[in-house]
Amino acid sequence: MRPRRLLAARNILKALLLLGGIAAGLAALGWWIGGLRLASVFLVVALLIVGTLHWYGPRLLLASLGARELTLGEAAPLYGTAERLAAAAKVARPKLYVLPDGHPRALAVGRGASDVSLALSRGLAAVTTPAELEGVLAHELAHARHRDVTVQTPTVVLAMWLVETSRIGGFLERTLLFVLAPVAASLVHVLLSPKRELAADAAAAELCGTPHGLADALVRLEQAGELVEFRASPATEPLYTLNPFGSERLAAMFATHPPTGERVRRLRTLDPGWRERERDQPDPV
């Protein structure tokens, strides 16, 4: 229990530092430029930005990805599985969204354990088995339990804003991207450790009662993802269960996921006797 609480407290502190740092930084900039009067104006603007990041960050991300909320009538079994896992994880029942493309992926956004939304692509539902899909849902709900989404959501929104700002630079676009992309990537890496994915993997195995559904899903998603073209802002990489981007330079700057093979190996070691049991099963007739 203590490690979970420590993870949650650490992520809440990171989110407070991020949002507070934005407010303090802009106020200090206003003070430096024009004294107290301009500092107060900059502070008001900063508070609006902070409020937008915290309260509307999840909606902004889902809208930017073209996600549509699923009704209970459309996906009753999926809602049932998500509700059962959410109860086990002691988080609120999540809202479910569908991503319209065929690239197999999932993500979680929200403000914490009491506010979480899961988005699944049509490609994910098409290629995974029920056990694998359950493992992916559990992994994303673990991010809510650990409060990863609390810091992850505003960080990714801010990183996206920085990257997209470079696209309005006209002939200066490449220069702005050269300056702003490393800043955005540094922000992501300072606040979002790859260890959060390993912790979510272990928690998902606990919630499902077995590590193999998620382990099999990671292997399947990596293989299937290589067959489908994927385009999105590289700053969104930390959101997904698995890194959906290639190894091109800009996307690599934002990569926060450990190697898939390492994650699968760690999951398998949670059930050391699985190979022996697999060998002992009778051959199908």
C-alpha positions in Angstrom: 0.0 0.0 0.0 2.8 2.4 0.9 4.5 2.3 -2.5 1.2 3.1 -4.2 0.6 6.0 -2.0 4.1 7.2 -2.5 3.7 7.0 -6.3 0.4 8.9 -6.1 1.9 11.6 -3.7 4.9 12.0 -6.0 2.8 12.5 -9.1 0.5 15.0 -7.4 3.5 16.9 -6.2 4.9 16.9 -9.8 1.6 18.3 -11.1 1.6 21.0 -8.5 5.2 22.0 -9.3 4.4 22.1 -13.0 1.3 24.2 -12.7 2.7 26.4 -9.9 5.9 26.8 -11.9 4.0 28.1 -14.9 2.2 30.7 -12.8 5.4 31.8 -10.9 7.5 31.8 -14.1 5.1 34.0 -16.1 4.6 36.3 -13.1 8.4 36.7 -12.7 8.7 37.4 -16.4 6.1 40.2 -16.2 7.9 41.6 -13.2 11.2 41.6 -15.1 9.7 43.3 -18.1 7.3 45.9 -16.5 7.2 45.7 -12.8 4.3 44.9 -10.5 1.5 46.0 -12.8 2.7 43.8 -15.7 3.4 41.0 -13.3 -0.2 41.0 -12.1 -1.4 40.8 -15.7 1.0 37.9 -16.5 -0.2 36.2 -13.3 -3.8 36.4 -14.4 -2.9 35.0 -17.8 -0.9 32.2 -16.1 -3.8 31.3 -13.9 -6.0 31.0 -16.9 -3.4 28.7 -18.6 -3.1 26.6 -15.4 -6.8 26.3 -15.1 -7.2 25.2 -18.7 -4.4 22.6 -18.3 -6.0 21.1 -15.2 -9.7 21.3 -15.9 -9.8 21.0 -19.7 -6.6 19.2 -20.5 -8.2 15.8 -20.8 -10.9 17.1 -23.2 -8.3 19.0 -25.3 -6.3 15.8 -25.7 -9.2 13.6 -26.6 -10.5 16.2 -29.1 -7.1 16.6 -30.7 -7.0 12.9 -31.3 -10.5 12.7 -32.7 -11.9 10.6 -29.9 -15.7 10.0 -29.6 -17.3 9.0 -26.3 -18.8 5.5 -26.3 -22.3 5.1 -25.0 -23.2 2.3 -22.7 -25.5 0.8 -25.3 -22.6 0.7 -27.9 -20.1 -1.0 -25.6 -21.9 -2.6 -22.6 -19.4 -5.5 -22.2 -16.5 -3.1 -22.4 -18.0 -0.9 -19.8 -18.6 -3.9 -17.6 -15.0 -5.0 -17.8 -13.7 -1.4 -17.2 -16.1 -0.9 -14.2 -14.9 -4.2 -12.6 -11.3 -3.3 -13.0 -11.9 0.2 -11.8 -13.5 -1.1 -8.7 -10.5 -3.4 -8.1 -8.1 -0.5 -8.6 -10.3 1.8 -6.4 -10.7 4.5 -9.0 -13.9 6.0 -10.4 -15.7 4.4 -13.2 -14.0 5.6 -16.4 -15.5 7.2 -19.4 -14.7 5.3 -22.5 -13.8 6.8 -25.9 -13.1 5.3 -29.3 -10.3 6.5 -31.6 -11.5 6.2 -35.2 -8.4 4.8 -36.8 -7.0 1.3 -37.2 -3.7 1.7 -35.3 -3.9 -0.5 -32.2 -3.4 1.7 -29.1 -5.0 2.9 -25.9 -4.5 5.8 -23.6 -5.7 7.3 -20.3 -6.2 11.0 -19.5 -7.8 12.7 -16.5 -7.2 14.6 -13.3 -6.8 11.7 -11.0 -8.4 8.6 -9.5 -11.8 10.4 -9.4 -11.7 11.6 -13.0 -10.3 9.3 -15.7 -11.1 8.7 -19.3 -9.9 5.8 -21.4 -9.6 5.9 -25.2 -9.3 2.8 -27.3 -8.7 2.6 -31.0 -10.8 0.5 -33.3 -7.6 -1.3 -34.3 -7.0 -2.3 -30.7 -10.4 -3.9 -30.4 -9.9 -5.7 -33.7 -6.6 -7.4 -32.9 -6.7 -8.2 -29.2 -8.3 -11.1 -27.4 -10.6 -10.5 -24.4 -7.8 -11.3 -22.0 -5.4 -9.0 -23.8 -7.9 -6.2 -23.9 -8.5 -6.6 -20.2 -4.8 -6.3 -19.6 -4.6 -3.1 -21.5 -7.5 -1.6 -19.7 -6.0 -2.6 -16.3 -2.7 -1.0 -17.3 -4.4 2.3 -18.2 -6.5 2.2 -15.0 -3.3 1.7 -13.0 -2.1 5.0 -14.4 -5.1 6.5 -12.8 -4.6 4.7 -9.5 -1.0 5.9 -9.3 -2.1 9.4 -10.3 0.2 9.3 -13.4 -2.7 10.9 -15.4 -2.6 13.9 -13.0 0.8 15.0 -14.2 0.8 13.2 -17.5 -2.2 15.0 -19.0 -1.1 18.6 -18.4 2.5 17.8 -19.3 1.5 16.3 -22.7 -0.9 19.2 -23.5 1.9 21.8 -22.7 4.4 19.8 -24.8 2.0 19.7 -27.7 1.4 23.4 -27.5 5.1 24.0 -27.6 5.6 21.8 -30.6 2.6 23.2 -32.5 3.7 26.7 -31.8 6.6 26.1 -34.2 4.2 25.4 -37.0 3.0 29.0 -37.1 6.5 30.3 -37.7 6.4 30.4 -41.5 10.0 30.5 -42.8 11.1 30.4 -39.1 9.3 27.1 -38.6 12.4 24.9 -38.6 14.3 27.3 -36.3 11.3 27.4 -33.8 11.0 23.6 -33.9 14.8 23.3 -33.3 14.4 25.5 -30.2 11.0 24.5 -28.8 11.0 20.7 -29.4 14.0 20.1 -27.1 12.3 22.3 -24.5 9.1 20.3 -24.7 11.0 16.9 -24.7 13.0 18.0 -21.7 9.8 18.9 -19.8 8.3 15.4 -20.7 11.4 13.6 -19.5 11.8 15.5 -16.3 8.2 14.9 -15.2 7.4 11.4 -16.8 9.7 8.6 -15.8 9.8 5.3 -17.8 9.4 3.6 -14.4 5.7 4.6 -14.3 5.1 2.2 -17.2 6.7 -0.7 -15.3 4.7 0.1 -12.2 1.5 0.2 -14.2 2.4 -3.1 -15.8 2.9 -4.7 -12.4 -0.4 -3.2 -11.1 -2.3 -4.4 -14.2 -1.0 -8.0 -13.5 -2.3 -7.7 -10.0 -5.7 -6.4 -11.1 -6.2 -9.1 -13.7 -4.8 -11.9 -11.5 -2.3 -12.8 -14.2 0.5 -11.0 -16.1 0.0 -12.8 -19.3 -2.9 -11.0 -20.8 -1.0 -7.7 -20.8 2.3 -9.4 -21.8 0.6 -11.0 -24.8 -1.1 -7.7 -25.6 2.2 -5.8 -25.7 3.7 -8.3 -28.1 0.6 -8.3 -30.3 0.4 -4.5 -30.3 4.0 -4.1 -31.3 3.7 -6.5 -34.1 0.4 -5.1 -35.4 1.5 -1.5 -35.0 4.3 -2.1 -37.5 1.7 -2.9 -40.2 -0.4 0.3 -39.8 0.7 3.8 -40.5 0.4 6.2 -37.6 0.5 10.0 -37.5 0.0 12.2 -34.5 2.0 14.8 -32.5 5.1 13.0 -31.1 4.5 14.8 -27.9 1.5 12.4 -27.3 3.9 9.4 -27.0 3.7 9.2 -23.1 0.0 8.7 -23.3 -0.1 5.3 -25.0 0.2 1.8 -23.6 3.0 1.2 -26.1 5.1 3.7 -28.1 3.3 3.9 -31.5 5.9 6.0 -33.2 8.9 5.0 -35.2 12.5 5.9 -34.5 12.6 9.1 -36.4 14.4 11.9 -34.6 11.6 14.1 -33.5 9.5 11.2 -32.2 12.5 9.6 -30.5 13.0 12.8 -28.4 9.7 12.2 -26.6 10.0 8.5 -26.1 9.3 7.5 -22.5 8.4 3.8 -22.7 10.9 1.1 -21.8 11.7 -1.5 -24.5 8.7 -3.8 -25.1 10.9 -6.9 -24.6 12.0 -5.7 -21.2 8.4 -5.1 -20.1 7.3 -8.5 -21.3 10.2 -10.2 -19.5 9.3 -8.4 -16.3 5.7 -9.4 -16.6 6.5 -13.1 -17.3 8.7 -13.3 -14.2 5.7 -12.4 -12.1 4.5 -16.0 -12.9 7.7 -18.0 -13.1 6.0 -21.4 -13.6 4.1 -20.4 -16.8 6.5 -22.1 -19.2 6.3 -25.5 -17.3 2.5 -25.3 -17.2 2.4 -24.5 -20.9 4.6 -27.6 -21.7 2.4 -29.8 -19.6 -0.7 -29.0 -21.5 -1.9 -31.8 -23.8 -1.4 -31.2 -27.5 -4.7 -30.3 -29.3 -6.1 -33.2 -31.3 
